[in-house]
Amino acid sequence: MHFTHEPVLLQETLQALDLKAGETYVDCTLGGAGHSLGMLAQEPTIRLIGIDQDAEALERAKYRLTAYNPQVALVRDNFRNLRAILQRMEITQVAGVLMDIGVSSPQLDDGDRGFSYHQDARLDMRMDQDSPLDAWRIVNTYSEKELADIISTYGEERWAARIAQFIVAEREERTLDTTGDLVTAIKKAIPAGVRWGKPHPARKTFQALRIAVNDELGALQEALEQAVDVLKPGGRLAVISFHSLEDRIVKEYFQELLGKCSCPPDLPMCICQNEPVVRLVNRKPIVASPREVESNARARSAKLRVVEKL
C-alpha cells in the first residue's frame, strides 16, 4: 500500500495538544493518519481513537498505525457523531481532540474520487462513499438559484450567478458527468481576462460543491460543541481549518466559550451570567512557517486554533 501524506502543522499541533502519558485522545478526521502517527510516536502510551467517514482512509490509517494496534481504535463514522461514538465505547471524557477540517490529501490525489479539477473523473466528491448525495446530483438536478447560492455561500465566488447560469445552459445540451465537463462550463462562464494569472477558475466552485455534498460546515459546528463537552478539565481541542468559512465558525464558537458578557451595552449591570468554559491557548491562529509552505503548498492557508477546557 503506497501513498504519501504530509500532515500540516504537525509539530505545532503536537505542542498544542500537550500529550499526557496514558490519556485518551481523539483524531476526529483521521485522513492519512499523519497527525495520529505523530501523536503516537511522541507519546506511545496514549490511547488513540481515529474517526473517518471514508472507508479507504480507514484502510490506509490501519496500515500506517499497525505498530500501535493495541492502543488504537478506528471508527468509520462522521465526526459530527463524536459524543455517540464515545458513548458506544463507554468513554465519558478524553484529554484531547483534534480536528483537521476539509478534504484530505489522499482524497485530492485520487483522481477517481472527483475532488480535483486537475484530473478528469466522474463528478462525486463524497467523503462517505455510501452517501446518496454526490456532486453529480447537485450539478445536474439543482435549480440555477440553488447552484448560485451554493457557489456563492460556500465558495465565496463573485461569478457564482454566471457560473450557475452556464452550468444550467450546458446541461440542457447534455449531462455534466465528469469534473472535466464542469471545468469546461466554469471556464466559459468566467471571462478570460479575469481568469488570466489567477488561481484555477474552478477552485472556488469545486470547494463549494464539496462542502455542500458533505455538509462540512454543519458537521463542524456540531462536532465543536460535542468536543468541548467530552473534554476533561485541562483537556485541549485543536482545530486546523483551511478557508475562511471554517475558521470563522471555529473562531466565533471559541469566543462564545470565553464567557464574555452578552448583555446589551445600555444595561447598568450584567445579567447574562455567562461563565468561561475554556481559555485560549493561542490568542491568534497558528500558521505554517515559510519553510513548511515551501515544502507543502497545502499548508499555505492552514490556521490552527486551540482551547483548553477549564
C-alpha positions in Angstrom: 0.0 0.0 0.0 1.9 3.1 -1.3 0.7 6.6 -0.7 2.2 9.9 0.5 0.7 12.2 3.2 2.3 15.2 4.8 0.3 16.4 7.8 0.0 20.2 8.1 1.3 22.0 11.2 2.3 18.7 12.7 4.8 19.9 15.3 2.6 22.9 16.2 -0.3 20.5 16.7 1.6 18.1 18.9 2.8 21.0 21.1 -0.7 22.4 21.3 -2.3 19.1 22.4 0.3 18.8 25.2 0.0 15.0 25.2 -0.1 13.3 28.5 1.0 9.7 29.1 -1.7 7.1 29.3 -4.5 9.5 28.4 -7.1 9.1 25.6 -7.1 11.4 22.5 -9.4 11.6 19.5 -8.4 12.3 15.9 -11.8 13.3 14.5 -10.6 13.5 10.9 -8.1 10.7 10.6 -7.4 11.0 6.9 -3.9 9.8 6.0 -3.2 9.3 9.8 -0.3 11.7 9.7 -1.2 13.6 12.8 -2.2 10.4 14.6 1.1 8.8 13.8 2.9 11.8 15.1 0.9 11.7 18.3 1.7 8.1 18.9 5.3 8.5 18.0 5.7 11.3 20.5 3.8 9.6 23.3 3.4 5.9 22.6 1.4 5.2 25.8 -1.7 7.2 24.8 -4.9 5.6 23.7 -6.0 6.9 20.3 -9.5 6.9 18.7 -9.4 7.7 15.0 -12.6 8.7 13.2 -13.2 9.0 9.5 -16.3 8.5 7.3 -14.1 7.4 4.3 -13.6 3.6 4.3 -10.5 4.0 2.1 -8.9 6.4 4.6 -9.5 4.0 7.4 -7.8 1.2 5.5 -4.7 3.4 4.9 -4.7 4.5 8.5 -4.9 0.9 9.8 -1.9 0.1 7.7 0.1 3.1 8.9 -0.7 2.6 12.5 -0.1 -1.2 12.6 2.8 -0.8 15.1 0.4 0.8 17.6 -2.5 -1.6 17.2 -3.1 -2.4 20.9 -4.0 1.2 21.8 -5.7 2.4 18.6 -9.4 2.1 17.8 -10.5 3.2 14.3 -14.2 4.1 13.7 -16.0 4.7 10.5 -18.4 7.5 11.2 -18.9 11.2 10.8 -17.2 13.3 13.5 -20.5 15.1 14.0 -21.4 12.0 16.0 -18.5 12.3 18.3 -20.5 12.0 21.6 -22.4 8.9 20.4 -19.1 7.3 19.2 -17.5 7.7 22.6 -20.7 6.6 24.4 -20.6 3.3 22.4 -17.1 2.8 23.6 -18.1 3.6 27.2 -15.7 6.6 27.2 -17.0 9.7 29.2 -14.1 12.1 28.9 -10.9 12.5 26.8 -7.7 14.5 27.3 -7.6 16.0 23.8 -9.5 16.3 20.5 -8.0 17.1 17.1 -9.9 18.2 14.0 -8.2 18.7 10.7 -11.0 20.1 8.6 -11.7 19.6 4.9 -10.6 17.2 2.2 -7.6 15.1 2.9 -4.5 14.9 0.6 -5.2 11.3 -0.4 -8.7 12.2 -1.4 -7.5 15.1 -3.6 -4.7 13.0 -5.1 -7.1 10.1 -6.0 -8.5 11.4 -9.3 -11.3 8.8 -9.3 -12.9 10.5 -6.3 -13.9 13.6 -8.3 -12.5 16.1 -5.8 -9.8 17.5 -8.2 -10.3 19.9 -11.1 -6.9 18.9 -12.4 -8.0 15.3 -13.1 -11.0 14.1 -15.2 -13.3 11.8 -13.3 -16.9 11.2 -12.6 -18.4 14.1 -10.5 -18.5 12.6 -7.0 -16.8 14.5 -4.1 -18.3 12.2 -1.4 -16.1 11.6 1.6 -18.5 8.9 2.6 -19.0 6.7 -0.5 -22.3 5.4 0.9 -23.9 8.9 1.0 -26.8 9.3 -1.5 -25.8 12.9 -2.4 -22.9 13.5 -4.7 -21.7 16.4 -6.8 -23.2 14.9 -10.0 -26.7 15.2 -8.5 -26.2 18.8 -7.4 -24.7 19.9 -10.7 -27.3 18.1 -12.9 -30.5 18.4 -10.9 -30.4 21.6 -8.7 -32.0 24.7 -9.9 -30.0 27.7 -11.2 -30.7 29.6 -8.0 -29.8 26.7 -5.7 -26.5 26.3 -7.6 -25.8 30.0 -7.4 -26.5 30.1 -3.7 -24.1 27.1 -3.0 -21.3 28.5 -5.1 -21.7 32.0 -3.6 -22.1 30.9 0.0 -19.6 28.1 0.2 -17.2 29.2 -2.5 -17.4 32.9 -2.0 -17.2 33.1 -5.8 -18.1 36.5 -7.3 -19.1 34.9 -10.5 -21.5 32.4 -8.8 -24.7 33.5 -10.6 -23.0 33.4 -14.0 -21.4 30.0 -13.4 -24.8 28.6 -12.3 -26.3 30.1 -15.5 -23.7 28.4 -17.7 -24.0 25.1 -15.9 -27.7 25.0 -16.5 -27.3 26.0 -20.1 -24.7 23.4 -20.6 -26.7 20.6 -19.1 -29.6 21.3 -21.3 -27.4 20.0 -24.1 -26.0 17.1 -22.2 -25.5 15.9 -18.6 -22.3 17.1 -17.0 -20.9 13.7 -15.9 -17.3 14.5 -15.2 -15.1 17.0 -13.4 -13.8 18.0 -16.9 -17.3 18.7 -18.1 -17.8 21.0 -15.1 -14.5 22.8 -15.5 -15.4 23.5 -19.2 -18.7 25.1 -18.1 -16.9 27.2 -15.4 -14.3 28.4 -17.8 -16.9 29.5 -20.3 -18.7 31.4 -17.5 -15.7 33.4 -16.2 -14.3 35.9 -18.7 -10.9 35.1 -20.0 -9.4 38.4 -18.9 -10.5 37.7 -15.3 -9.0 34.2 -15.4 -5.6 35.2 -16.6 -2.9 34.9 -13.9 -5.3 33.9 -11.2 -5.7 30.6 -9.3 -7.6 27.9 -11.2 -11.1 29.3 -12.2 -12.8 26.2 -10.9 -11.2 26.2 -7.5 -13.9 28.1 -5.6 -16.8 26.2 -7.3 -15.3 22.8 -6.5 -14.7 23.9 -2.9 -18.4 24.9 -2.7 -19.7 21.7 -4.1 -17.5 19.6 -1.9 -18.7 21.5 1.2 -22.4 21.1 0.1 -22.0 17.4 -0.8 -20.5 16.6 2.7 -22.3 19.2 4.7 -18.9 20.1 6.1 -19.9 23.3 7.9 -22.9 21.7 9.6 -20.8 18.8 10.7 -18.0 21.1 12.0 -20.5 23.1 14.2 -22.0 20.0 15.7 -18.6 18.4 16.3 -17.2 21.5 18.0 -20.0 21.6 20.6 -19.6 17.9 21.4 -15.8 18.1 21.6 -15.8 20.6 24.3 -18.4 18.6 26.3 -16.3 15.4 26.2 -13.1 17.1 27.2 -11.9 16.6 30.8 -10.8 19.7 32.7 -7.4 20.7 31.3 -8.1 18.8 28.1 -7.4 20.6 24.8 -9.3 21.0 21.5 -7.1 21.8 18.5 -8.7 22.7 15.1 -7.0 23.2 11.8 -9.0 25.0 9.2 -8.2 25.8 5.6 -10.6 28.5 4.5 -12.4 31.5 5.9 -15.8 29.8 6.3 -14.4 27.1 8.6 -12.1 29.4 10.5 -15.0 31.8 11.2 -17.1 29.1 12.7 -14.2 27.9 14.9 -13.2 31.5 16.0 -16.8 32.5 16.8 -17.6 29.4 18.7 -14.4 29.7 20.8 -15.3 33.3 21.5 -18.7 32.2 22.9 -17.0 29.8 25.2 -14.8 32.5 26.8 -17.8 33.7 28.8 -17.8 37.3 27.7 -20.8 39.3 28.7 -23.6 39.3 26.1 -25.9 41.8 27.7 -27.0 44.9 25.8 -24.5 47.8 26.4 -27.2 50.1 27.9 -27.9 47.7 30.8 -26.5 49.1 34.1 -25.3 45.7 35.2 -24.6 42.2 33.8 -27.5 39.8 34.0 -26.4 37.2 31.4 -24.3 35.3 33.9 -22.0 33.9 31.2 -19.2 31.9 32.6 -16.0 30.9 30.7 -15.8 27.3 29.7 -12.4 27.4 28.0 -9.2 29.5 27.8 -7.4 30.3 24.6 -4.1 28.5 24.3 -3.1 30.8 21.4 -4.7 34.2 21.1 -4.0 34.3 17.3 -4.2 31.4 15.0 -1.0 29.5 14.4 0.0 29.4 10.7 2.6 27.4 8.8 6.2 28.6 8.6 7.5 29.8 5.2 9.7 26.6 5.2 6.6 24.4 5.6 4.7 26.2 2.9 7.6 25.8 0.5 7.6 22.1 1.1 3.9 21.6 1.3 1.7 24.1 -0.6 -1.4 22.9 1.1 -0.2 24.4 4.3 -0.4 27.9 2.9 -4.0 28.6 4.1 -3.9 26.5 7.3 -4.9 28.0 10.6 -4.6 26.2 13.9 -6.7 27.4 16.9 -6.5 25.8 20.3 -8.5 26.0 23.5 -8.2 24.3 26.9 -11.2 23.4 29.0 -11.4 25.0 32.4 
